[in-house]
């Protein structure tokens, strides 16, 4: 593999979790116009941008219940990232509309609060943006800007109680160690309604799949908002502020907006929506993981078609496939349920009866009866969940 100087163009992305060290070499290989990189602590991931680092997970790692930390996708908004974080000196600050402002070390979080673990899918709002037609601007993710993991840490509810959040609180904002590269760029700060932040499911994670968070995934602390898109999952979380009035930050009032009252964020390229709201809950979706598109299969032999399905927390109740453009649908087999915020893996044995081209369609349905549309589009490339198609050729 060719060595490239990522310590120059990707200097924010190679980190240690203790003390600063010289940036390691980074392996890079280009295939079919795609660049794959091995960043510090990561196996080969698809490079979208190097500053800030945005890296996509290969779909083959979705053939298991939990996405390994070493290949979990990477998403950052600001290029001003620390190259190291010292666990001993790091502090989480909680202030604002509270009876006492508090400063907590990592050891405090692990010893003063009851540990909490939840399995939850983390998915970028723009996952699969590259498939939108007409094309929209933004990172051209395929289907790999997501991952499923077990998150362990502290309930946000317990943190708010510890700081004495006041009864008239309206919102809670979350800021990380990343900083804007220029003063004209807004700091990446997200917020949640106070009741949501205090619901007992929102949490601060210090472990991912039983190990400390990788730095590229937000070490030492990551906000976990089960069922909501990853734009709220603030990494390197260092500052929590409780507000008695609505929070007016750029990343809540201007960015990450979708058409209001549209469950799939739908709008028409010819008639853009004017009533917008912040993106929030993930919509129901299913994707193909295996086999790969345009793979050749044998007539009369079973092909194990696999994928994953998920939603924002109602839970997946069925996945169906069609080989006749949606005229008839047959049920897939669902793997065990890992929790309402986890993805659910599925299998379907497909047998081609004759030679030719096949287009398999897949759709999921959740416990609320929500399913997937035939078509979906919006100007920002968010919330993609239209019925996916897998082309295969039988010989």
Buried (B, 14 or more C-beta within 10 A) or exposed (E): EEEBEBBEEBBBBBBBBEEEEEBBBBBBEEEEEEBBBBBBBBBBBBBBBBBBBBBBBBBEBBEEBBBBBBBBBBBBBBBBBBBBBEBEEBEBBBBBBBEEEBEBBBEBBBEEBEBBEBBBBBBBBBBBBBBBEEEBEBBBBBBBBBBBBBBBBBBBBBBBEBBBBBEEBBBBBBBBBBBBEEEEBBBBBBBBBBEBBBBEBBBBBBBBBEEBBBBBBBBBBBBBBBBBBBBBBBBBBBBBBBBEEEBEBEBBEEBBBBBEEBBBBBBEEEEEBEEBBBBBBBBBBBBBBBBEEEEEBEEEEEBEBBBBBBBBBBBBBBBBBBBEEBEEBEEBEBBEEBBBBBBBBBBBEBEBEEEEEBEBBBBBBBBEEBBBBEEBBBBBBBBBBBBBBBEBEBE
